[in-house]
Amino acid sequence: MVRRFLPSPFSIALILTLFSFLLAFALEVHGGGSISLAKTFGWWSDGLWNAPMLVFAMQMMLMLVLGHSLALTSVVDSIIQRLVSHCHSTSQAAVIVSLSALVVGLFNWGLGLIFGAIFARKVGESLSAKKIPLNYALIGAAGYSALLIWHAGISGSAPIKVAEQGNLQLLMSGVLTSESLSLLPERIELMDTVFSSSNMITCVVILICIPLTLYLLGRTSKKHEIIQLSVFDVLVESKDTKPVGAERIDKSKWVTRITGSIILAYCFYKMILGGTSILDFFTPNNINLILFGASLWLHASFESFTKSIETAISGASGILIQFPIYFGIMGLIKESGMVTSISDQFVLLSNDTTFPIFSFLSAGLVNIFIPSGGGQWVIQGPILIKAAIELNIPFGKTVMALAYGDQITNMLQPFWALPLLGITKLSAKDILPYTLIMFFVGFIIYFASLLLLF
């Protein structure tokens, strides 16, 4: 059904752009104004090459690529092998794979996605070699579970971006008056979003309920079979002959370790002795710095590291080309007044109780068409923040409502599952029945959380 009715994310981005152009014209004509094609293209072009937004795109690309690179190290591989040794049946493996992927996803979504994919593949290889029947599709779905929780973690696009100094004013520039902008907080602290007690309780419930659900599915499933899988080598370490001359730098383990150690030591200094709280450290730039240092430290050489980057970079192609298109849409909806019109409708339909729920539901719907948390935040964030100001809803609650909605429909939208499907050799139709069940369980938990905890 997805293949038949849902175009590719790039096609959807262009369709949404055309739709935004038409809405901009309609709003201007309805308001009695005059609008030209050149004027709207100017709005779109200004948004397309918005320099601070392009920085945001680069931050998100690095977060994915460096997390992927980290997953391709021998240390992570050895951790996976140790965990695989405890997987002796479908139900056992479903719990261990899903719990591990969820926990890693809270740290970094790119690492969580690839870690879960490799883990699922290695479980399949292990039980295949032992001739133990397995529901491999269920294990693949368990490996994808990191995308059910990632936006509530420290790599979540919206929470960490608004934690940057001055980012909220930048996001709302062109939407609010200069006087209203000056009243906005400089930043929304992670204590109000990711590390709030409400979000932490919600994440703990997810960490309990999703593995439990997959365990029960593994116990009751009738689709166990002995599968045939060849060994998938995830490591990218060089096994060439002895290096000559300057090649020793690229192939030296100690040069790589020393470089990674220096970067991680600086991160530790900045986190502990930098004059701010530890939570203030977790901004996109600092998270990427940790990932960079850790990836260098864990790889066997610069050569191994750069090869892992080459392997990982293809996964960031969607961010590279689609984010600027989303920024162009942002320029159109801001300059045409669409943000005000849509947020006014939110205000009319909502109150203190229903606004987070409407935000959650709308974010889930938007994610089906814009399968990127960062791109979605750029377009939907200004609308929700403006409505939150009107209704006097806490910004942290608004950000997390969007985050929950964005991540829940990842279980329906297979875009980010493509790397996992490539590694596990499963198809979307294999894992979607189980991710659909995870969607319903997660939906109930996040819905209840927004009603009862926030």
Buried (B, 14 or more C-beta within 10 A) or exposed (E): EEEEEBEEBEEBBEEBBEEBBEBBBEBBEEEEEEBEEEBBBEBBEBBBEBEEBBEBBBBBBBBBBBBBBBBBBBEBBEBBEEBBEEBEBBBBBBBBBBBBBBBBBBBBBBBBBBBBBBBBBBBBBBBBEEEBEBBBBBBBBBBBBBBBBBBBBBBBBBBBBBBBEEBBBBBBEBBBEEEEBEEBEEBBBBBBBBBBEBBEEBBEBBBEBBBBBBBEBBEEBEBBEEBEBEEBEBBBBBEEEEBEEEBEEBBBEEBBBEBBEEBBEEBBEBBEEBEEEEBBBBBBEBBBBBBBBBBBBBBBBBBBBBBBBEBBBEBBEBBEEBBBBBBBBBBBBBBBBBBBBBBBEBBEEBEEEBBBBBBBBBBBEBBBBBBBBBBBBBBBBBBBBBBBBBBEBBBBBBBBBBBBBBBBBBBBBBBBBBBBBEBBBBEBEBBBEBBEBBBEBBBEBBBEBBEEBB
